Amino acid sequence: MGPAVPVIELVLDRQDVVWKMFGSNSMVRVTKKSVDLWCLGVVDGGTIDGPSIVIGGLQLEDNLLQFDLQSKKLGFSSSILSKGTKCADYKFPTRKV
């Protein structure tokens, strides 16, 4: 689950809809010469008008997402590392187009 840091909880449209991000999805390890530290893995969005939050690759890693295009909804899991697996372990079925 990554380094032992507080869990980040993004509360979405209702109090019971929460996306939890553990250390593996919020912290980046930096090792360079004699430096070995952990940094919060977010990017400054700057001052340009736009979304209040952008979910990046680090935050999405080892989370399952389901896009329901018809109803315009997004389903998500918190990190599946807590279940003892990771996305690289999944064998997704292939479809012929």
All heavy atoms as an XYZ file, in Angstrom:
740
protein
N       0.814     -1.201      0.000
C       0.000      0.000      0.000
C       0.855      1.261      0.000
O       0.326      2.343      0.079
C      -0.938      0.010      1.202
C      -1.898     -1.181      1.283
S      -3.101     -1.251     -0.051
C      -3.983      0.242      0.213
N       2.171      1.093     -0.072
C       3.042      2.251     -0.126
C       3.513      2.694      1.247
O       3.332      1.988      2.233
N       4.115      3.876      1.315
C       4.616      4.374      2.588
C       3.474      4.635      3.575
O       2.342      4.891      3.176
C       5.330      5.676      2.209
C       4.727      6.090      0.918
C       4.332      4.825      0.218
N       3.801      4.541      4.854
C       2.801      4.751      5.909
C       2.550      6.240      6.101
O       3.217      6.902      6.884
C       3.278      4.104      7.207
N       1.604      6.746      5.342
C       1.217      8.161      5.420
C      -0.301      8.215      5.582
O      -0.996      7.231      5.317
C       1.658      8.940      4.153
C       3.175      8.956      4.024
C       1.031      8.351      2.901
N      -0.843      9.350      5.996
C      -2.303      9.451      6.112
C      -2.992      9.193      4.767
O      -2.467      9.533      3.708
C      -2.527     10.898      6.564
C      -1.255     11.283      7.236
C      -0.168     10.557      6.471
N      -4.157      8.580      4.831
C      -4.961      8.298      3.638
C      -5.619      9.595      3.174
O      -6.132     10.366      3.987
C      -6.033      7.232      3.958
C      -6.952      7.017      2.775
C      -5.374      5.929      4.384
N      -5.590      9.838      1.873
C      -6.282     10.987      1.294
C      -7.654     10.500      0.867
O      -7.772      9.509      0.144
C      -5.514     11.555      0.083
C      -4.168     12.116      0.537
C      -6.347     12.618     -0.632
C      -3.259     12.528     -0.596
N      -8.708     11.162      1.324
C     -10.069     10.781      0.978
C     -10.716     11.887      0.159
O     -10.868     13.008      0.641
C     -10.889     10.507      2.233
C     -10.397      9.305      3.011
C     -11.279      8.951      4.190
O     -12.205      9.737      4.527
O     -11.049      7.887      4.783
N     -11.071     11.569     -1.073
C     -11.788     12.516     -1.917
C     -13.273     12.202     -1.797
O     -13.739     11.150     -2.230
C     -11.342     12.383     -3.377
C      -9.871     12.640     -3.665
C      -9.577     12.448     -5.145
C      -9.465     14.030     -3.223
N     -14.013     13.108     -1.169
C     -15.453     12.944     -1.022
C     -16.089     13.554     -2.266
O     -15.897     14.733     -2.551
C     -15.968     13.628      0.262
C     -17.474     13.450      0.379
C     -15.246     13.071      1.485
N     -16.841     12.731     -2.991
C     -17.387     13.170     -4.271
C     -18.779     13.760     -4.105
O     -18.976     14.616     -3.255
C     -17.317     12.016     -5.262
C     -15.873     11.505     -5.453
C     -15.833     10.295     -6.352
C     -14.945     12.589     -5.966
N     -19.742     13.328     -4.869
C     -21.035     14.020     -4.859
C     -21.890     13.763     -3.621
O     -22.845     14.481     -3.376
C     -21.836     13.697     -6.126
C     -22.191     12.221     -6.251
O     -21.443     11.388     -5.714
O     -23.192     11.903     -6.897
N     -21.551     12.719     -2.827
C     -22.258     12.448     -1.577
C     -21.238     12.025     -0.536
O     -20.152     11.563     -0.854
C     -23.277     11.303     -1.764
C     -24.401     11.623     -2.723
C     -25.479     10.536     -2.712
N     -24.987      9.194     -2.491
C     -24.892      8.247     -3.439
N     -25.238      8.524     -4.677
N     -24.457      7.042     -3.141
N     -21.586     12.159      0.738
C     -20.676     11.803      1.829
C     -20.277     10.327      1.798
O     -19.217      9.962      2.269
C     -21.310     12.129      3.182
C     -21.341     13.609      3.497
C     -19.951     14.200      3.642
O     -19.550     15.001      2.816
N     -19.228     13.825      4.662
N     -21.146      9.469      1.234
C     -20.844      8.035      1.206
C     -20.111      7.608     -0.067
O     -19.875      6.427     -0.284
C     -22.112      7.204      1.404
C     -23.136      7.415      0.301
O     -23.148      8.502     -0.310
O     -23.932      6.488      0.048
N     -19.767      8.564     -0.919
C     -19.011      8.275     -2.139
C     -17.610      8.852     -1.946
O     -17.385     10.045     -2.110
C     -19.689      8.868     -3.395
C     -18.881      8.537     -4.638
C     -21.117      8.360     -3.524
N     -16.681      7.970     -1.558
C     -15.338      8.408     -1.179
C     -14.300      7.591     -1.947
O     -14.388      6.366     -2.019
C     -15.103      8.221      0.343
C     -13.707      8.662      0.734
C     -16.150      8.994      1.131
N     -13.326      8.265     -2.535
C     -12.200      7.606     -3.194
C     -11.015      7.751     -2.253
O     -10.552      8.863     -1.995
C     -11.920      8.263     -4.526
C     -10.914      7.559     -5.377
C     -10.068      6.543     -5.018
C     -10.640      7.813     -6.747
N      -9.295      6.156     -6.071
C      -9.624      6.917     -7.150
C     -11.141      8.710     -7.675
C      -9.110      6.898     -8.444
C     -10.629      8.690     -8.957
C      -9.629      7.798     -9.346
N     -10.524      6.629     -1.752
C      -9.393      6.652     -0.827
C      -8.099      6.426     -1.577
O      -7.987      5.504     -2.373
C      -9.560      5.578      0.250
C     -10.715      5.842      1.179
C     -10.807      4.786      2.253
C     -11.976      5.093      3.175
N     -12.081      4.127      4.268
N      -7.123      7.276     -1.296
C      -5.795      7.145     -1.900
C      -4.784      6.864     -0.795
O      -4.609      7.670      0.113
C      -5.416      8.409     -2.660
C      -6.231      8.625     -3.876
S      -5.608     10.010     -4.811
C      -6.980     10.288     -5.899
N      -4.144      5.730     -0.914
C      -3.137      5.326      0.054
C      -1.767      5.816     -0.413
O      -1.627      6.380     -1.501
C      -3.171      3.807      0.221
C      -4.499      3.310      0.734
C      -5.516      2.962     -0.134
C      -4.732      3.225      2.095
C      -6.751      2.521      0.338
C      -5.963      2.787      2.586
C      -6.966      2.432      1.692
N      -0.751      5.578      0.377
C       0.592      6.059      0.068
C       1.102      5.679     -1.306
O       1.798      6.449     -1.961
N       0.739      4.491     -1.788
C       1.208      4.060     -3.108
C       0.644      4.928     -4.222
O       1.232      4.999     -5.307
C       0.835      2.596     -3.357
O      -0.568      2.426     -3.311
N      -0.480      5.614     -3.978
C      -1.086      6.465     -4.988
C      -0.956      7.957     -4.690
O      -1.521      8.778     -5.406
C      -2.569      6.128     -5.150
C      -2.773      4.739     -5.689
O      -3.133      3.862     -4.930
N      -2.514      4.521     -6.956
N      -0.234      8.286     -3.623
C      -0.101      9.707     -3.306
C       1.353     10.151     -3.118
O       1.633     11.335     -3.186
C      -0.887     10.055     -2.036
O      -0.365      9.374     -0.916
N       2.258      9.213     -2.893
C       3.644      9.569     -2.592
C       4.609      9.028     -3.652
O       4.403      7.940     -4.190
C       4.046      9.008     -1.230
C       3.148      9.469     -0.082
S       3.162     11.242      0.188
C       4.795     11.474      0.858
N       5.646      9.800     -3.937
C       6.681      9.418     -4.899
C       8.017      9.421     -4.174
O       8.354     10.394     -3.489
C       6.742     10.413     -6.087
C       7.867     10.064     -7.029
C       5.406     10.459     -6.807
N       8.770      8.340     -4.327
C      10.086      8.254     -3.677
C      11.141      8.898     -4.570
O      11.195      8.648     -5.772
C      10.450      6.800     -3.411
C      11.675      6.673     -2.547
C      11.903      5.255     -2.136
N      12.931      5.182     -1.116
C      13.250      4.078     -0.491
N      12.622      2.943     -0.781
N      14.193      4.077      0.422
N      11.957      9.730     -3.974
C      13.043     10.413     -4.686
C      14.353      9.943     -4.070
O      14.584     10.119     -2.870
C      12.920     11.949     -4.561
C      14.097     12.634     -5.240
C      11.592     12.435     -5.123
N      15.181      9.323     -4.889
C      16.523      8.904     -4.441
C      17.520      9.437     -5.452
O      17.444      9.143     -6.631
C      16.639      7.367     -4.342
O      16.292      6.796     -5.596
C      15.728      6.808     -3.278
N      18.434     10.251     -4.956
C      19.445     10.858     -5.818
C      20.657     11.156     -4.965
O      20.562     11.893     -3.986
C      18.897     12.134     -6.456
C      19.789     12.717     -7.524
C      19.122     13.904     -8.190
C      20.002     14.444     -9.291
N      19.381     15.581     -9.959
N      21.770     10.549     -5.318
C      23.004     10.674     -4.549
C      22.745     10.312     -3.094
O      22.359      9.201     -2.795
C      23.623     12.052     -4.716
C      24.048     12.346     -6.145
C      24.728     13.668     -6.267
C      25.093     13.939     -7.734
N      25.717     15.198     -7.911
N      22.903     11.237     -2.174
C      22.704     10.924     -0.756
C      21.287     11.240     -0.276
O      20.992     11.136      0.907
C      23.724     11.693      0.089
O      23.511     13.082     -0.070
N      20.388     11.615     -1.199
C      19.021     11.977     -0.841
C      18.106     10.759     -0.989
O      18.160     10.052     -1.983
C      18.496     13.120     -1.739
C      17.041     13.411     -1.462
C      19.343     14.368     -1.564
N      17.294     10.506      0.003
C      16.280      9.452     -0.045
C      15.071      9.964      0.719
O      15.060      9.987      1.950
C      16.817      8.162      0.577
C      15.860      6.995      0.402
O      14.795      7.174     -0.231
O      16.165      5.900      0.910
N      14.048     10.430     -0.017
C      12.886     11.018      0.629
C      11.628     10.723     -0.161
O      11.674     10.246     -1.289
C      13.072     12.522      0.830
C      13.391     13.364     -0.416
C      12.126     13.897     -1.033
C      14.302     14.513     -0.029
N      10.481     10.994      0.456
C       9.180     10.824     -0.177
C       8.538     12.198     -0.371
O       8.590     13.039      0.509
C       8.266      9.962      0.697
C       8.688      8.536      0.760
C       9.552      7.979      1.654
C       8.288      7.487     -0.105
N       9.703      6.637      1.401
C       8.925      6.303      0.316
C       7.435      7.411     -1.207
C       8.747      5.083     -0.315
C       7.258      6.196     -1.830
C       7.905      5.049     -1.392
N       7.921     12.396     -1.536
C       7.236     13.654     -1.839
C       5.785     13.368     -2.209
O       5.484     12.328     -2.799
C       7.897     14.356     -3.026
S       9.597     14.850     -2.726
N       4.902     14.308     -1.891
C       3.513     14.206     -2.298
C       3.468     14.298     -3.817
O       3.984     15.250     -4.406
C       2.690     15.317     -1.645
C       1.188     15.280     -1.859
C       0.597     13.989     -1.300
C       0.548     16.489     -1.209
N       2.887     13.304     -4.465
C       2.908     13.219     -5.929
C       1.775     13.959     -6.599
O       0.900     13.350     -7.216
N       1.764     15.271     -6.487
C       0.763     16.103     -7.154
C       1.485     17.174     -7.961
O       2.628     17.496     -7.697
C      -0.224     16.753     -6.160
C      -1.030     15.700     -5.430
C       0.501     17.636     -5.177
N       0.786     17.709     -8.930
C       1.350     18.741     -9.792
C       0.580     20.027     -9.575
O      -0.654     20.021     -9.497
C       1.262     18.315    -11.278
C       1.770     19.408    -12.193
C       2.035     17.030    -11.512
N       1.293     21.131     -9.494
C       0.669     22.440     -9.362
C      -0.065     22.751    -10.661
O       0.541     22.817    -11.724
C       1.743     23.490     -9.084
C       1.179     24.888     -8.883
O      -0.036     25.090     -9.077
O       1.958     25.778     -8.525
N      -1.387     22.919    -10.566
C      -2.197     23.209    -11.749
C      -2.061     24.627    -12.249
O      -2.567     24.964    -13.309
N      -1.391     25.460    -11.506
C      -1.215     26.840    -11.936
C      -2.447     27.689    -11.657
O      -3.347     27.297    -10.929
N      -2.476     28.857    -12.251
C      -3.566     29.807    -11.993
C      -4.581     29.865    -13.128
O      -5.498     30.664    -13.082
C      -2.982     31.215    -11.765
O      -2.223     31.589    -12.922
C      -2.093     31.243    -10.535
N      -4.407     29.050    -14.145
C      -5.333     29.058    -15.277
C      -6.676     28.462    -14.838
O      -6.725     27.475    -14.112
C      -4.748     28.248    -16.452
C      -3.430     28.887    -16.913
C      -5.729     28.155    -17.612
C      -2.680     28.069    -17.930
N      -7.781     29.095    -15.275
C      -9.105     28.567    -14.966
C      -9.241     27.163    -15.536
O      -8.805     26.881    -16.649
C     -10.199     29.457    -15.555
C     -10.334     30.773    -14.817
O      -9.861     30.838    -13.669
O     -10.899     31.721    -15.391
N      -9.838     26.281    -14.751
C     -10.037     24.910    -15.200
C     -10.535     24.064    -14.057
O     -11.044     24.575    -13.059
N     -10.366     22.758    -14.199
C     -10.856     21.867    -13.138
C     -10.150     22.134    -11.813
O      -8.987     22.519    -11.785
C     -10.525     20.468    -13.646
C      -9.956     20.610    -15.005
C      -9.718     22.053    -15.274
N     -10.887     21.929    -10.721
C     -10.292     22.155     -9.410
C      -9.329     21.035     -9.036
O      -8.474     21.215     -8.178
C     -11.386     22.274     -8.351
O     -12.172     21.105     -8.341
N      -9.467     19.876     -9.681
C      -8.566     18.759     -9.411
C      -8.403     17.946    -10.689
O      -9.340     17.808    -11.467
C      -9.085     17.875     -8.255
C      -8.061     16.812     -7.911
C     -10.416     17.247     -8.609
C      -8.366     16.065     -6.643
N      -7.205     17.470    -10.913
C      -6.918     16.595    -12.047
C      -6.310     15.329    -11.479
O      -5.330     15.385    -10.741
C      -5.947     17.260    -13.053
C      -5.591     16.294    -14.165
C      -6.551     18.535    -13.620
N      -6.921     14.189    -11.780
C      -6.408     12.909    -11.317
C      -5.369     12.437    -12.327
O      -5.648     12.340    -13.522
C      -7.545     11.866    -11.211
C      -8.668     12.371    -10.310
C      -7.007     10.529    -10.741
C      -8.264     12.632     -8.883
N      -4.164     12.164    -11.855
C      -3.078     11.769    -12.737
C      -2.804     10.277    -12.716
O      -3.478      9.492    -12.040
N      -1.789      9.881    -13.460
C      -1.420      8.476    -13.589
C      -1.069      7.822    -12.270
O      -1.441      6.671    -12.017
N      -0.368      8.529    -11.389
C       0.006      7.955    -10.093
C      -1.239      7.650     -9.268
O      -1.342      6.590     -8.647
C       0.921      8.914     -9.315
C       1.307      8.452     -7.909
C       2.227      7.234     -7.980
C       1.971      9.577     -7.144
N      -2.209      8.546     -9.280
C      -3.420      8.344     -8.503
C      -4.279      7.211     -9.077
O      -4.972      6.519     -8.350
C      -4.243      9.634     -8.427
C      -3.639     10.690     -7.540
C      -2.456     11.429     -8.161
O      -2.437     11.665     -9.356
N      -1.480     11.773     -7.354
N      -4.220      7.009    -10.382
C      -5.032      5.978    -11.027
C      -4.408      4.587    -10.972
O      -5.101      3.586    -11.142
C      -5.282      6.357    -12.489
C      -6.170      7.568    -12.721
C      -6.193      7.921    -14.206
C      -7.560      7.328    -12.216
N      -3.110      4.522    -10.745
C      -2.412      3.238    -10.783
C      -3.009      2.256     -9.776
O      -3.220      2.584     -8.616
C      -0.928      3.477    -10.469
C      -0.045      2.296    -10.773
C       1.420      2.674    -10.639
O       1.848      3.631    -11.308
O       2.111      2.013     -9.866
N      -3.283      1.040    -10.258
C      -3.846     -0.053     -9.454
C      -5.204      0.282     -8.839
O      -5.529     -0.138     -7.738
C      -2.844     -0.533     -8.399
C      -1.644     -1.206     -9.052
O      -1.865     -2.027     -9.956
O      -0.503     -0.902     -8.683
N      -5.992      1.051     -9.566
C      -7.397      1.298     -9.265
C      -8.196      0.831    -10.478
O      -7.733      0.963    -11.617
C      -7.680      2.794     -9.058
C      -7.179      3.296     -7.733
O      -7.901      3.324     -6.765
N      -5.916      3.688     -7.683
N      -9.353      0.271    -10.252
C     -10.216     -0.135    -11.357
C     -11.228      0.968    -11.621
O     -11.828      1.505    -10.696
C     -10.936     -1.435    -11.022
C     -10.038     -2.642    -10.771
C     -10.878     -3.857    -10.427
C      -9.144     -2.925    -11.959
N     -11.389      1.311    -12.902
C     -12.349      2.336    -13.308
C     -13.349      1.718    -14.271
O     -12.985      0.898    -15.107
C     -11.648      3.504    -14.004
C     -10.552      4.217    -13.219
C      -9.915      5.291    -14.077
C     -11.104      4.809    -11.946
N     -14.605      2.114    -14.149
C     -15.634      1.663    -15.070
C     -16.349      2.890    -15.607
O     -16.938      3.670    -14.843
C     -16.635      0.744    -14.374
C     -17.712      0.249    -15.305
C     -18.696     -0.676    -14.608
O     -18.794     -0.703    -13.393
N     -19.438     -1.430    -15.390
N     -16.283      3.059    -16.922
C     -16.914      4.195    -17.577
C     -18.265      3.760    -18.125
O     -18.334      2.866    -18.957
C     -16.033      4.720    -18.719
C     -14.706      5.236    -18.258
C     -13.598      4.406    -18.187
C     -14.566      6.566    -17.907
C     -12.371      4.881    -17.757
C     -13.344      7.057    -17.470
C     -12.242      6.213    -17.402
N     -19.336      4.386    -17.658
C     -20.674      4.138    -18.177
C     -21.019      5.342    -19.045
O     -21.473      6.377    -18.547
C     -21.668      3.978    -17.020
C     -23.069      3.631    -17.498
O     -23.385      3.883    -18.686
O     -23.850      3.116    -16.675
N     -20.757      5.217    -20.332
C     -20.931      6.343    -21.241
C     -22.390      6.733    -21.413
O     -22.706      7.908    -21.568
C     -20.298      6.025    -22.597
C     -18.798      5.722    -22.561
C     -18.298      5.371    -23.947
C     -18.022      6.893    -21.984
N     -23.280      5.745    -21.375
C     -24.699      6.031    -21.562
C     -25.248      6.918    -20.445
O     -25.932      7.901    -20.701
C     -25.497      4.740    -21.646
C     -26.943      4.959    -22.019
C     -27.666      3.654    -22.263
O     -27.138      2.583    -22.051
N     -28.901      3.754    -22.724
N     -24.946      6.579    -19.195
C     -25.461      7.384    -18.090
C     -24.470      8.453    -17.626
O     -24.734      9.174    -16.672
C     -25.842      6.490    -16.909
O     -24.688      5.849    -16.402
N     -23.326      8.528    -18.302
C     -22.301      9.532    -18.004
C     -21.835      9.444    -16.551
O     -21.768     10.440    -15.839
C     -22.785     10.939    -18.338
C     -23.104     11.130    -19.797
C     -23.559     12.527    -20.102
C     -23.863     12.665    -21.584
N     -24.329     13.987    -21.931
N     -21.533      8.207    -16.119
C     -21.064      7.983    -14.758
C     -19.724      7.262    -14.782
O     -19.405      6.551    -15.729
C     -22.069      7.141    -13.972
C     -23.353      7.865    -13.676
C     -24.255      7.014    -12.820
C     -25.549      7.751    -12.500
N     -26.423      6.939    -11.648
N     -18.972      7.460    -13.722
C     -17.682      6.804    -13.547
C     -17.719      6.006    -12.254
O     -18.033      6.552    -11.190
C     -16.552      7.845    -13.478
C     -15.173      7.336    -13.071
C     -14.622      6.371    -14.111
C     -14.215      8.487    -12.851
N     -17.421      4.723    -12.342
C     -17.294      3.892    -11.152
C     -15.819      3.661    -10.878
O     -15.005      3.644    -11.801
N     -15.452      3.509     -9.621
C     -14.037      3.362     -9.293
C     -13.872      2.519     -8.042
O     -14.772      2.395     -7.222
C     -13.382      4.726     -9.075
C     -14.049      5.531     -7.998
C     -13.648      5.421     -6.677
C     -15.084      6.380     -8.300
C     -14.277      6.143     -5.686
C     -15.725      7.103     -7.310
C     -15.323      6.986     -6.000
N     -12.701      1.945     -7.919
C     -12.327      1.244     -6.691
C     -11.247      2.070     -6.024
O     -10.639      2.920     -6.662
C     -11.765     -0.141     -7.019
O     -10.491     -0.017     -7.648
N     -11.017      1.822     -4.765
C      -9.792      2.329     -4.165
C      -8.704      1.334     -4.556
O      -8.977      0.349     -5.243
C      -9.952      2.448     -2.649
O     -10.833      3.510     -2.339
N      -7.500      1.538     -4.141
C      -6.383      0.695     -4.574
C      -6.684     -0.783     -4.363
O      -7.092     -1.208     -3.284
C      -5.120      1.061     -3.808
O      -4.064      0.205     -4.199
N      -6.473     -1.569     -5.418
C      -6.684     -3.006     -5.303
C      -5.477     -3.704     -4.676
O      -5.513     -4.906     -4.447
C      -7.041     -3.636     -6.666
C      -5.932     -3.406     -7.692
C      -8.377     -3.094     -7.160
C      -6.144     -4.129     -9.002
N      -4.433     -2.932     -4.364
C      -3.277     -3.511     -3.669
C      -3.702     -4.059     -2.308
O      -3.139     -5.047     -1.830
C      -2.164     -2.472     -3.494
C      -1.516     -1.956     -4.778
C      -0.518     -0.844     -4.458
C      -0.847     -3.070     -5.541
N      -4.732     -3.451     -1.704
C      -5.221     -3.931     -0.412
C      -5.861     -5.309     -0.526
O      -6.033     -6.004      0.470
C      -6.230     -2.944      0.181
O      -7.391     -2.880     -0.624
N      -6.198     -5.714     -1.736
C      -6.778     -7.036     -1.981
C      -5.707     -8.054     -2.376
O      -6.004     -9.175     -2.751
C      -7.835     -6.963     -3.093
C      -8.900     -5.925     -2.867
C      -9.796     -6.295     -1.714
C     -10.918     -5.267     -1.611
N     -11.517     -5.217     -0.335
N      -4.440     -7.633     -2.326
C      -3.344     -8.532     -2.647
C      -3.142     -8.742     -4.134
O      -2.563     -9.745     -4.555
N      -3.606     -7.814     -4.941
C      -3.433     -7.927     -6.386
C      -3.097     -6.556     -6.964
O      -3.073     -5.564     -6.258
C      -4.698     -8.519     -7.051
O      -4.414     -8.809     -8.415
C      -5.875     -7.575     -6.956
N      -2.825     -6.524     -8.251
C      -2.542     -5.267     -8.945
C      -3.053     -5.381    -10.376
O      -3.330     -6.481    -10.860
C      -1.056     -4.934     -8.899
C      -0.139     -5.998     -9.443
C       1.315     -5.609     -9.201
C       2.272     -6.669     -9.675
N       2.278     -7.892     -8.902
N      -3.203     -4.279    -11.043
C      -3.766     -4.283    -12.389
C      -2.948     -5.144    -13.351
O      -3.504     -5.780    -14.236
C      -3.891     -2.857    -12.923
S      -5.246     -1.936    -12.149
N      -1.646     -5.188    -13.163
C      -0.797     -5.992    -14.048
C      -1.127     -7.480    -13.964
O      -0.819     -8.239    -14.880
C       0.672     -5.764    -13.712
N      -1.800     -7.912    -12.893
C      -2.177     -9.318    -12.737
C      -3.433     -9.690    -13.515
O      -3.715    -10.871    -13.702
C      -2.413     -9.650    -11.252
C      -1.145     -9.553    -10.432
O      -0.039     -9.626    -11.006
O      -1.262     -9.391     -9.198
N      -4.218     -8.697    -13.939
C      -5.487     -8.975    -14.598
C      -5.272     -9.434    -16.032
O      -4.425     -8.916    -16.747
C      -6.385     -7.742    -14.593
C      -7.140     -7.573    -13.303
C      -6.521     -7.064    -12.187
C      -8.462     -7.947    -13.209
C      -7.201     -6.920    -10.989
C      -9.159     -7.812    -12.020
C      -8.521     -7.301    -10.932
O      -9.192     -7.154     -9.740
N      -6.071    -10.404    -16.427
C      -6.103    -10.879    -17.820
C      -7.427    -10.430    -18.403
O      -8.443    -11.103    -18.303
C      -5.992    -12.407    -17.872
C      -4.762    -12.968    -17.170
C      -3.504    -12.611    -17.940
C      -2.300    -13.291    -17.328
N      -1.364    -12.425    -16.704
N      -7.419     -9.244    -18.991
C      -8.642     -8.684    -19.539
C      -9.002     -9.390    -20.837
O      -8.126     -9.668    -21.662
C      -8.477     -7.180    -19.792
C      -8.294     -6.389    -18.529
C      -7.034     -5.963    -18.114
C      -9.391     -6.072    -17.745
C      -6.874     -5.247    -16.950
C      -9.240     -5.336    -16.572
C      -7.981     -4.929    -16.188
N     -10.295     -9.690    -21.042
C     -10.700    -10.348    -22.290
C     -10.509     -9.398    -23.453
O     -10.645     -8.178    -23.321
C     -12.172    -10.661    -22.056
C     -12.627     -9.737    -20.981
C     -11.410     -9.434    -20.150
N     -10.188     -9.945    -24.587
C     -10.030     -9.131    -25.790
C     -11.281     -9.272    -26.637
O     -11.920    -10.324    -26.662
C      -8.799     -9.553    -26.609
O      -8.921    -10.927    -26.929
C      -7.523     -9.329    -25.800
N     -11.656     -8.197    -27.295
C     -12.819     -8.220    -28.171
C     -12.366     -7.967    -29.599
O     -11.467     -7.176    -29.852
C     -13.803     -7.122    -27.784
C     -14.528     -7.373    -26.514
C     -15.687     -6.446    -26.333
N     -15.218     -5.058    -26.183
C     -16.011     -4.030    -26.029
N     -17.308     -4.197    -26.022
N     -15.529     -2.821    -25.887
N     -13.017     -8.641    -30.506
C     -12.770     -8.384    -31.920
C     -13.595     -7.193    -32.334
O     -14.774     -7.103    -32.016
C     -13.121     -9.615    -32.756
C     -12.219    -10.782    -32.485
C     -12.578    -11.952    -33.337
C     -11.650    -13.121    -32.986
N     -11.995    -14.308    -33.757
N     -12.955     -6.265    -33.023
C     -13.643     -5.048    -33.435
C     -14.069     -5.171    -34.876
O     -13.446     -5.703    -35.698
C     -12.737     -3.807    -33.255
C     -13.443     -2.556    -33.693
C     -12.311     -3.722    -31.803
